[in-house]
Amino acid sequence: MDGQGITADPELQQFIETESQKQRFQQLVHQMTEVCWEKCMDKPGPKLDSRTEMCFVNCVERFIDTSQFILNRLEQTQRSRGSFSETMSD
């Protein structure tokens, strides 16, 4: 039983993909929190001062921008490899 030729249930595949996306999102939030906390938080207190709050806002925005840039670059790379592979197979 090597599992070849067996197709998984589409609903199960969708569930697994959704759960994987949730996990990736949680990892991203964790990374962002860790990076921005270390960068912006000098000393914990009962409330954030405006400088610390702006630091967090800027840090999160840059983290999101960077993540989006990387995703776009990876998509471009995959598309160019895909079109290159298709050209080579013709």
C-alpha positions in Angstrom: 0.0 0.0 0.0 2.0 2.9 -1.2 -0.9 5.3 -1.5 -0.5 6.0 -5.3 -3.6 6.5 -7.2 -5.7 7.3 -4.1 -7.2 10.7 -4.2 -8.0 12.5 -0.9 -11.4 13.8 -0.2 -11.7 17.4 -1.6 -13.4 18.6 1.7 -10.5 17.1 3.7 -8.0 18.8 1.4 -9.7 22.1 1.8 -9.8 21.7 5.6 -6.1 20.9 5.7 -5.3 23.9 3.5 -7.4 26.2 5.7 -5.7 24.9 8.8 -2.3 25.3 7.2 -3.1 28.9 6.4 -4.2 29.6 9.9 -1.0 28.1 11.2 1.1 30.2 8.9 -0.8 33.3 10.0 -0.3 32.5 13.6 3.4 32.0 13.0 3.6 35.4 11.2 1.8 37.1 14.1 4.2 35.5 16.6 7.3 36.6 14.6 5.9 40.1 14.2 5.2 40.4 17.9 8.6 39.1 18.9 10.5 41.4 16.5 8.4 44.5 17.3 8.4 43.9 21.1 12.2 43.6 21.2 12.6 46.7 19.0 10.0 49.0 20.7 9.5 48.0 24.3 12.0 49.6 26.7 10.1 49.1 29.9 6.7 47.6 30.4 4.2 49.8 32.1 0.4 50.2 32.6 0.0 52.0 29.3 2.0 52.7 26.1 3.5 56.2 25.6 3.0 57.8 22.2 6.6 57.1 21.1 6.3 53.4 21.9 2.9 53.2 20.2 4.2 54.8 17.1 7.2 52.4 17.1 4.8 49.4 17.2 2.7 50.8 14.4 5.7 51.5 12.2 7.2 48.1 13.0 4.1 46.2 12.2 3.6 48.2 9.0 7.2 47.5 7.8 6.8 43.8 8.8 3.7 43.5 6.7 5.2 45.4 3.8 8.3 43.2 3.9 6.2 40.0 4.1 4.1 41.1 1.1 7.2 42.0 -0.9 8.7 38.6 -0.3 5.4 36.8 -1.2 5.1 38.8 -4.4 8.7 38.1 -5.3 8.2 34.3 -4.7 5.1 34.4 -6.9 7.0 36.1 -9.7 9.8 33.6 -9.4 7.4 30.7 -9.6 5.6 32.1 -12.6 8.8 32.7 -14.4 10.0 29.2 -13.7 6.7 27.8 -14.7 6.7 29.6 -18.0 10.4 28.7 -18.5 9.5 25.0 -17.8 6.6 25.1 -20.2 8.8 26.6 -22.9 11.4 23.9 -22.4 8.9 21.1 -22.6 7.4 22.4 -26.0 
